[in-house]
Amino acid sequence: MDTAAATAGGTPGPGTGTDDGGSVPRPRTATPATTATAGPAPRGALLASLRAPRLDPYWTAGFFFLAFTLLALWRFRTLSTSSWDLGIFEQAIRGYAQLQAPIVDLKGPGTNILGDHFSPVLVLLAPLYRLFPSPLTLLIAQAALFALSTVPVTRAAARHLGRLPGLAIGIAYGMSWGVQKAVDFDFHEIAFALPLIAFALEAVLRGRWTAAVCWAAPLVLVKEDLGVTAAAIGALALLRTRRASPLPIALVAFGLTATAVTLGVFIPAFNGSGSYDYWSKFGADNGGATIPLGTALNTTLWVLLPTTGLLALRSPLLLVALPTLGWRFLSHESHYWGTDWHYNAVLMPVVFLALVDALPRARASVRPWLRTYAHHLPAAVLAAALALTTTLPLARLTETATYRTPPEATAAAKLLERIPDGATVESGIRPLSRLTDRTRVFWMGATGGLAPDYIADELRDDHTPEQVLADATARHPKSRYAVLGGGRDIVVLKRTSPR
């Protein structure tokens, strides 16, 4: 019904008078005041619809996409790359985008990345990279994938606990230290794993087993070890249904078989040595212990305590975290432990959705202290995430310096632009992100005997351009190099002799 028309003619007023007192109301004309009140109604309805609880997960995802993107842009703009992984994955995706093999010269000249880690899911980014050939494409895509994973976590939490507790858990998940550290780690293929795991476990909580299997199965294409995680999700479905359902059984078999075939056949086939390089990470190091038990327990406590208050231990969903934690306990690699890098990110959707699963039962417990604890836990988890964020990467978004480009970063970017497209470059970590989209880049000291056209290195440990030049001469004794330019912390050398 038209609001203005209803206001104008829907309510009879006093009659205009006949002698017998009878009256026929005259049609009213809309007054300016009436017309003014009719307009805001659609706008008010629109605002109300935008505040609908069903949209909370998407607003949460939008907020974190913006925050994660700003953080990634800051790292790129200031040349704050912390690892060579961004360059590695850009070279692989650049190969896919050119309809070629994913060759990653940073891992060694002509190295096929499928012989290092099996992540064919990266091909999904190739069309986007073909349109926008830049490392920023990878960083923004990762921000979108991480943000997308907040949707099922927030939605599941709101469905089981109510709107405000659901929002609290969704925001705490997005701000969790495991996710923040992964965002701060340039780019990694596990960006695809977070939404897949989160949507799969949300489907498990809803008893939608077909959806759970469909979300979990693609994990085998993300990384070689995640097939076991997919199998764990299948085992979880069997545990919750308490019957031998064919789909969960198929997922268990598929996940384990895919992992075995990938490690035993696919990766060795693409690997120049015919093996899986990371077997050396497992077992004792030089006959000693694997990893100090205290270090392992400390990290495990960080995974469970500030994120779930340990209540996730009451949920069978935690079974899905066992493969990731298990291969860590079998390894001597120190990088797999601690709160840095990206290794804890895949655990975050598991522990938060395990918390969502455990809270309703805890709220209905016969123990008063447990009911009280469960009632306050969503707010406490959010408070913990906010408190920890003061020392985590997202805190940079509150600093004005984040939105300014330091002069030395601008100078370094202009210096690297002097390297022509298509050149061969031997590079250290920080210059990588400005070179892999347009040149052929090799890791410092790993050119396979090739004398590169240019060398881009960092001036660290009080090194001078002259020392970098001397190091280059030692690595490539048959070639001559000269300093093309240098800044406060980056220097570029140009080869002056013929090949």
Disulfide bonds with the S-S distance in Angstrom:
none
